[in-house]
Amino acid sequence: MAKLANKVAVVTGASKGIGAAIAKRLAADGASVVVNYSSSKEGADKVVAAIVKAGGKAIAVGANVANEAEIKTLFDETKKAYGKVDILVNNAGIYGFSPIDAVTSEDFLKQHGLNVLGLLLTSKAAAAHFPETGGSIINIGSVVSTIAPPASSIYSSTKGAVDVITKVLAKELGPRKIRVNSINPGFVRTEGTHTAGLAGGDFEKSAVAHTPLGRVGLPEDIADPVAFLASEDARWITGELISVAGGSTGV
Ligand code: NAP
């Protein structure tokens, strides 16, 4: 039987990039997948179409997961379509780099509002919906929380907060059989890193130079270990931060 047969997974920010690869992989493993998006309905519809074409089950649900009312809509729609939720992947996230002189309150509140508060409120909603048999939350952090590159004080601090939240929630939710883990990617070529001007240029070259496995990460490199953590194979794993970065030591 497929490893995630009869499971329902919500993947936030799954209209492109790492989230899209995670949604496809969980569906390939048998889960019914909710492909969440914020603005790219077209992207989310394409991900759903690819999953359905491959014989899987998925729906697209628009919701800004930095907003508690829209998070409620996301889970209401999930329950309406599939009757339950077993797996949450907190993938939606934004990144921006600025040296200390260019730090602004607006940028701080925007990045922390989604990457930290949004992740916390989405986890709260999922925990309220998980069945008594438990569930799995997988947060997408980043190696920046340990590498701490220059000009990344805002973004790296969001991912540092994700590391701590993962460990706190693992302790809080363990008694309810809910496992909470983080996958912390190194540099990955995605739509987002292209738009930010990070992919294909000096930033990427430097990231690869600091990566023992000697190449850039691809979304599927991240999706595979997420599928493992979502599955029963990881039943005794909680509160862990797993770097998925080709051994990266810097950018
Ligand atoms: P991406 O290509 O920019 O895709 C971001 C996704 O998040 C999109 O589907 C976007 O949906 C969604 N999103 C943005 N704001 C949202 C909101 N308020 N509510 C719901 N969804 C929202 O990003 P990525 O590079 O795949 O990164 C995904 C995650 O991995 C992030 O948490 C990022 O910090 C982390 N990460 C990335 C890298 C990397 O090198 N790429 C490395 C380490 C960690 P719409 O398009 O619909 O707005």
Residues whose N, C-alpha, C, O or C-beta is under 5 A from the ligand:
A	BS01	NAP	G13 A14 S15 K16 G17 I18 G19 N36 Y37 S38 S39 S40 A63 N64 V65 A66 N91 A92 G93 I94 L114 I140 G141 S142 P185 G186 F187 V188 T190 E191 G192 T193
